[in-house]
Amino acid sequence: MLEGSQRLALFDSSDGKQSLRLQSGMPLDERWQVLKIEADCVVLGSGTEEVRLELRERQPNNKDSKPRRKPGKTQDAGNGAPQQQGDGG
């Protein structure tokens, strides 16, 4: 996350009761420290150990959304338009 010109890493506790906004160099807990914040990952360090946390985009949680078709997996309906496969119901 960018706040002004500063990069921040946001961490939530597993129970959701605590939220931390950390910059590079700040401790996450007694063991881990934020070493680097990049656009696609956060690197944590503990002594000589490093862990890279890759960031992923959130997937839509919409049951009505149709899955994307992979290229090359379309069928010709005879009129030049690809057919969509139904869900059987």
N, C-alpha and C positions, 0 to 999 in steps of 0.2 A: 504494500500500500504506500502511496506517496502522500505525504502531508507537507505541503509547501515543496521544498527541495529535499526533504528528508525521507528516506525509505524506512518504513516500519514493518515489522513482522507482527501479526496478530496471532495470539495463542489463547485457546479456551481450555479450561480444565475439563477432564472427562465428565464431571458431574454438571458442567455448565454454570457453576456458581462463581467462577473467577475468570477474568479476561485480562490478558496482558498485552500491552503495546510496547514492543521492544525495538531498539535501534542496535546497529552493529556495536559489539563490545559489551553489551548489557547481559547480565546473567539471566538465564531462564529459571534455574533453580540452584541448589547448592552444588550441583555437578556440572551442568551444561551452560554454555555461554554462546550467544549469537556471534558467529564469526563474520558472516557475509550475508547480505540480503540482495538477491538479484531478481530480475523480472519473473523468472520461472522457477526459482528455488530459494531455500534458506539453508545455510550451512551452519550447523551447530558443532561446537568442539568441547572436548573434555580431556584435558591433558594432551596426550598424543593421538587420541581418537577423534575422528570427524564423522559426522552424519549429514548427508545431503537430503533434505526434504523437498521432493519435487512437488510443484504446485500443479493442480489439474483444474480444468474448468468444471463447474458444477453441471451435472446433467439434468435436463428438465425432468421434473417429477409429475409428468402429465400422462395419465393412462390412455388418453385419447390421441396422443401424438403417434404418428406412424413412424416406424423405423426407416432410416434412410436406406435406399437401395445401393448396393455396391455397383460400380461401373462394370459393364459386361454381363450383368445378371438380368437384363431385361429381356422380355419375350416379344416377338412381333405379332401383333393382333391381325395382321393382314392389311391394315390400312396405314402402316407406317408409324402408328402410335404404340408406345410400349404398354403392355398390360400390367396392371397392378394385381398382385396376388392377394387374395382375401385371407381372413383369419379362420376360414372354415365355418363361419356362422353367420 
